[in-house]
């Protein structure tokens, strides 16, 4: 089936998906790290081979982020992974780049998950969903939205009620390893290799002021809803 809105080279999209039936797709730290490794290895003209991961021992997979990839399919600009879903902000670089990238990542991760847990059937809820970031306000809204998303793990109603304890939320996000928040607002780490970091660094307010991020999210939500 064709998408209602085709993915166009040079354009940026919010890509997201969740587990089928809202099941968890990340059950432990190794699962998250495997998906992050695939976000790097999948952004390549070459297929992902399990040998690329088997040669790294231990649960950290840290050295996988030293792998050479050509970044030919997409620019990954931001991401956050939560137990039963993920969010990505991606710019397509070549025709079918996002589709190829997501197919590689999700297929490889599904194979890993099914083998590890003896799972059968569909892991993800259909094919990935996409939303075109076609305006500057929408683009600037999506970054606080994606980076604040993990706050739901400590304050489940933050989107409806606001963040009750900004300091707790800030500390949680700074310690949360499965989001590009750490790369933009905390410091350099091996996982930054996933990102086209220089493409957006100058466009972001790099102060990790939760109230400012929440205000930007709320403002963008209103603008997006009225557009």
SULBELZI-V704196 format. One record per backbone hydrogen bond with DSSP energy under -0.5 kcal/mol. CO is the residue of the C=O (numbers start at 0). NH is the residue of the N-H. If there is no record, write none. Layout:
co:nh
CO:NH
CO:NH
//
This chain:
co:nh
3:5
5:7
7:10
10:91
11:132
12:14
12:89
13:130
14:87
15:128
16:85
17:124
18:21
19:22
27:30
27:31
28:32
29:33
30:34
31:35
32:36
33:37
34:38
35:39
36:40
37:41
39:42
41:43
42:70
48:51
49:52
49:53
50:54
52:55
54:56
60:63
61:64
62:65
63:66
66:68
72:92
72:93
73:75
74:76
74:90
75:195
77:88
78:179
79:86
81:84
82:24
82:25
83:18
84:81
85:16
86:79
87:14
87:89
88:76
88:77
89:12
89:91
90:74
91:9
93:96
95:99
96:100
97:101
98:102
99:103
100:104
101:105
102:106
103:107
104:108
105:109
106:110
107:111
108:112
109:113
110:114
111:115
112:116
113:117
113:118
122:19
123:125
128:15
130:13
131:133
134:138
135:139
136:140
137:141
138:142
139:143
140:144
141:145
142:146
143:147
144:148
147:150
148:151
149:152
150:153
150:154
154:157
156:159
156:160
157:161
161:163
163:165
164:168
165:169
166:170
167:171
168:172
169:173
170:174
171:175
174:176
177:80
178:181
179:183
180:184
181:185
181:186
188:191
189:192
190:193
191:194
194:196
195:198
195:199
196:199
196:200
199:202
199:203
200:203
203:205
205:207
206:208
207:209
208:212
209:213
210:214
211:215
212:216
213:217
214:218
215:219
216:220
217:221
218:222
219:223
220:224
221:225
222:226
223:226
//
